Amino acid sequence: MRRFSIEYTEPVCQVQLFLPDTPPDRSLPPRPHILIMPNDRKIIEAALDKARELGADVAGAVAAKRLIGCPSAVADGYQGSQTDRGTYIVLGLSHGAEHPELDLWEPGRGTPGDRLLARIGKGLVRWLQETYGVRARLIPYQLHDGGIYLKDAACMAGIGRMGQNNLVIVPGYGPRVRFRAVWADLDCPEEPSPAGEDPCADCEQYCARACPMDAFATGRFSRARCLARMDADKNSGREQIDHCRACELACPGRG
């Protein structure tokens, strides 16, 4: 089977012509089979719709190469993703105060919320492969396992903006959203991250007042103080750990 491709100058679609190597009836000329394939932008748009259909509350896309020099990567000495090809599709799931069970962390298993996100991500990977033949994979959550800076990716994908509490403030959900990502072998249009309004402008610092670790004592978020509380929780020996969410639950913002 021989395949010929025709690409239009206006990037709307790609037409592929499949000609049989051996026509079934040599008395007739070969009849091409025309398969119209959407371009990468259209596939990404369809993937975002599919992610929400599978259960994600929010979804966005960002070119993978933009994560190489994202703010968190620079602060950490350029750790994390070094992939300069493809697109990260970022998936977000609301973790509202009415569902505390989603955030119960268990050693070796993570949280129920993260497992739900992984299930959504795997479903999206299968759909991309089966529908468009696109290579895709679920990205691990942890950075040392091959993960990415999810909060930076979410902001770059236009899902939300980073708040003073070091959490992404998502329109309609505030900071109560958890993220995972899928990598897909697609070219993402390089669009600047939307500026929008500062979600913490004129805020009365509810997060700072609620923090039991005084992680905002200097006027800026202290990751070290926050992690000290999380590490103490993990070393407590409890089978299920409800990590501190004081700053995000105190935030009145809905994005």
N, C-alpha and C positions, 0 to 999 in steps of 0.2 A: 504494500500500500504506500503510495507516494503522497506526501502532504505539501501543499503550497500555501503560503501565507500572503495576504494582501493587507497592508496597513494603510489606513487613510491618514491624510495629513491632519485632519481634525480628529483628535484622539477620543473617539466615541466607541469604536469597537474594532475588532480584528476579525477578518474573514479568513477561514481556513478551508481550502479545497482538498478533498480526499479523492484521489483517482485510483481505482483498482489497478494492480499490476497486470492482472489477467482478466479482461472483460469477459463476462459470462457468455456473450454472443459476439463473436468477432465480426459478424456482418454489420453490426451497429457500432457507432463511435462510443467511446466510454462516456458515461454520464457522471459528471462530478457530483459529489455529495457536499453540500454547503453547510458548514457549521459556523454560526456567528457567535463569537466569544466576546463578552464585555471586557473593557479594559480594566486595569488594576484599580483605578479610582472607583469604578462601579462595583467591582467585587468587594472592595473595602466597605463601601456604603451598605451593600447587601449583608456583609458579615456583621456590621454593627446592629442592623435590624435583627439578624438571627440571634445575636448574643442576648438581646433584650427578650426575644421570644423564648429563649432557653432558660430565662430566669434572672438575668442581670438587671439591676435597676438603672445602671448607667453604663455607657461604653464609649470609647473614643480610640483614635488611632494616632500613632506618632512614628515617624521614620526612625528606625533602629539606631542609625548613626548619631542622632541627636542626643542619645543617652550617654555617649562616650564622654562628653564634656558637660554633663548636667551639673547643677550646683552641688548636689550631694556627692557626686563622684569627685569633683574638684576638692571638696572639703575632706574627703577620705583618702586622698592621694591616688585618684584615678583607679579605684577598684570598680568591680561590677562589669557590666557588659562592654565588650570591645567589638561587638558585631556592627559592621557598617553596611550590612545588606538587609533588605527586607523591612518589615513593619511590625511594630508591637501593637496588638489590639488589647487595650486595657479594659478590664471588666470590673465593675464595682457593684457591691451588694450592701444594701442598707443594714446596719446593725443598731436599730432603734432601742431605746431604753426599755421598750415593752418586750424585747426578746433577748434578755441577758444570757440565755443558754447558748446563743451563737458564739459568744466570746469565751466560753469555758475552755481553758487550755489544758491539754493532757500530754504528758511526756510521750514522745514518739508518735503522737497522733495529731498534734496541733489543735485546732478548734473546729467545731461543727460548721461554723461559717466558712472557714477556709476550705473545708472538704466540699461544701456546696459550690463554692467558686471553682474548685478544681473540676468538679463534675460538669459545670457549665462550660469550662474551658475545653475539656476533652470532647464534649459534644460539638463544640464549634470547630475543633480540629478535624473531627470526622466529617462534618458537613463541608468544610473547605476542600478536603481531599476528594470526597465522593461527588460533590457538585461541580467543582471546577478543576480538579486535579492539581490543586495548589499544595505545595509542601508546607506543613505547619506543625507546631509542637507546643505543648503546654510548658510554660516557663516555671521552674521551681520557685518556691516562695523565698527561701533563704538565699542571701547573696553568695555565701560560700558554696552553695550547691549549683550555682549558675544562674541565680536570680538577678533581677534588675532593681534599680531604685524606683519602686512602684509609685511613691508619692510624686516624685519628679515627673515620671511618665504620665501620671494622671493629669498633672497641671499642663504639661506640654501638649497633651491630647485634647485639651480644652474642656476637661470634665469639671474642673474647679480651680481654686486658687489657694495657695498656701496661707494658712492663718498664723497668727502669733503663737498659737499653741503647738506649732509644728505639725499640724494636721491639715489635710486638704478640706477646704470648705466647699461643699458641693451644693449647687442650687437645688432647693427642695428638701435636702437631707442634712445640711450642716456638716459637721465633722464626723458624723457617725456612719462612715462608709469604709469598708475594707476592700482591698484590691488584689487582683491576680492579673496575669498577662498571658497572651498567646502570641508566639512569633509566627509570621506568615511570610512566605517568599513572594512578596508583592511590593511594588514601588509606591510609597506613600507620598502624595503631594507635599512638598516642603512649604508649609504655611506657618507663619509666626504664631506663637501662643497668644490667644486673645488676652488683651489687657484687662478690660472690665474694671469695676470699682474694687477698692480695697475692702474685703469682707469684714475687716476688723476696725475700720474707720469709725471713730466716735464711740467705740465700745468701752464699757466700764470695767474691763479686765476681769470678767467673771472667772476665766480659766486660772488666772494668776492667784486670785483669792481662794479658789477651791483646792489648789494643789497642796497635798500633804507633805511633799518633799521640798517645797519652796523653790521649785525649779525656775521661777521667774524673778528671783531675788535681784539680779543685776539689771533687770529690765528686758532681758532677752532669755529665750528658752535655753535651759541647760540640759542637754541630752544626757550627760553623765549622771545628774541627779535623778532623772527619770528612770534611766536604766538600772540604777542602784535599787530602786523599789521593785522593778521587774525581776531582777536577779534574786533578790531576797524572797520574792514570792515563789520563784521556781525552785529554790533550795529549801522550801518549807516542808517538803515531804508530802504535801497533800496530793491526792490523786487527781483532783480537778482544781484549777486555779482561776479565780476570777480576778484578772489583772485590774489594776487601778484604772478607772475611766473618769476620774473626778473632773478633769479639765474639759473633756468632750461633752460630758453630760451636763456640765454647768453652762456650756455655751448656748445662748438663746438663738444663735444664728441658724437660719435655714437656707443660707446661701443667697 
